Amino acid sequence: MVATDSVSVLETSPPRFSADEVAAIAADLFDLRGEAVDLGSERDQTFLIEDGSNGGVLKISNAGEDPAVLDLEASALLHIERVDPELPVARLRPAAGRGEDLTAYRPTVEGPDGTHFVRLFERMRGRTGGPELGDDAVF
């Protein structure tokens, strides 16, 4: 079982997967092969999967994460994709061969601290430029 009412993501240690393990998870669950680059995260693990093309952002959830919260996030992202596909929001990808129900967007993986949900998001490249803000804008 992942997450119970008595476990909080703020009280549970973050996942502890190596970059090589994460690259294997991305390949196994999402058929995405590439180098895993740690992006840092406070309570989860987040990696860029660099495949030389679009890649993706793989997030391994804290063992205390509530699956209902992840399903709510997935539902919101899928709704955005249906009603406003031009909105610049990272799309959530289902696990390979698992259909399109909500559980396909949060497959699990076993780690040293238990079972973790895994999600893959579309990679959205940033851009440089835009207006410069003065120092008074941050005070």
N, C-alpha and C positions, 0 to 999 in steps of 0.2 A: 504494500500500500504506500502510495506517495501522499504526503501531507495529511495531517489529522487536525481536528479542531484544537488540539492542545499544543501543536507545533507552530511556531511563528518563523517567518523568513528572517526576522530580525534577531532571533535567538539561535538559529541554525547556522552552522558553518557553511561557507560557500562551497560549491563543488570544487574538486581538485583533479582536473584532467590535464594531461600534458598536451602540447600542441599536436604531437603525432597521434595521440588518442583521438583528439577532436577531428583531425583530418580523416581518420578512419571512420568516425561516427558520421561525418558529413557524407562520405562515400557510401556507407552501408545504408543509412536511413533515407538520404535524399538524392543519391546517385550523383553527387557533386564532388568531383575530385580536384584537389588543389592543396596548396600550403595553408595551414592555419596560423593566423597572426593574431596574438592576444590583443584585444582592444581595451582590456581592463573593465572591471565592474565591481561594485561594492558587495552585493549579495549573491550574484549569479556569476557565470563565466560567459564572456562574449568574445567571439572570434570572427575576423574577416577570413573567409575562405577565398583565397586568391587562386583562380584557375586560368588566368591569362585572358579571360573574357569578362563576363559580367559578375561571376562569383556570387557570393551571398554573405550574409551576416548570420552566424549560427549562435544561438543563445541556449546555454544549458542552465536550466532553472535550479534554484536552491531547492533542496529536498523538502523544505517546509512550504513550498508554493501550493496554493489551493487550485486544483484543476478547474473549478468553476470560474475563477478569476481569469485564467488563461482562455477558457472558452468564451467568456465575455469579450476579451480583447480580440480574439479571432473573429467573433461575430461582428464586432464593430468594424474591423478591417475589411471583412468580406462585404459588409453593407456599403461601405465607402466605395469599394471597387465596383459594385453593381450600380449605384446611383450617381457617382461622379468619378468615372475612371480617369479623368484628366487631373484630379487632385493629386498633388505630389506627396503621396504617402507610401512608405515602403510596403510592398505586398508580402503577405505571408504565403509560404509555399507548403503544400501538403507533402507528407512523406511519400516516397516512391512506392507505387502499387498498393496504396492503402485507401483508395477512394477519396471522397470529398466530405465525409462527415467531420465534425469538429475534432474527434480524436485523431484524425489523420494530420492535423496541424500541431499535435503535441505528442509525438511518439515518446517512448521512454528508453532510457539507457541505464544500465547498472554501473555504479561507481563505488569507490572505496567507502563512501558514507551512506550508501543506499541507492534508491531509485530516483532518477531525475527526469523531468520533462525536457524535451529538446525541440526548439523551434528554429526554422530557417526563414529569414526575411530577405527580400530583394535588396540588392546593394544599390544604394542611391549615392551617386557621386556628388560631392560638394562642388562648389564653384568659388572662385575668388572674385573680389570686386565688390562694388556697392558703395554706399555712402560711408565716408569716414565720420566717426563720432568723436566729438571733443571729450576731454576729461570730465566735463560737467555732466555728461550723459550717464555716467556710471555712479554718480553721487546722489 
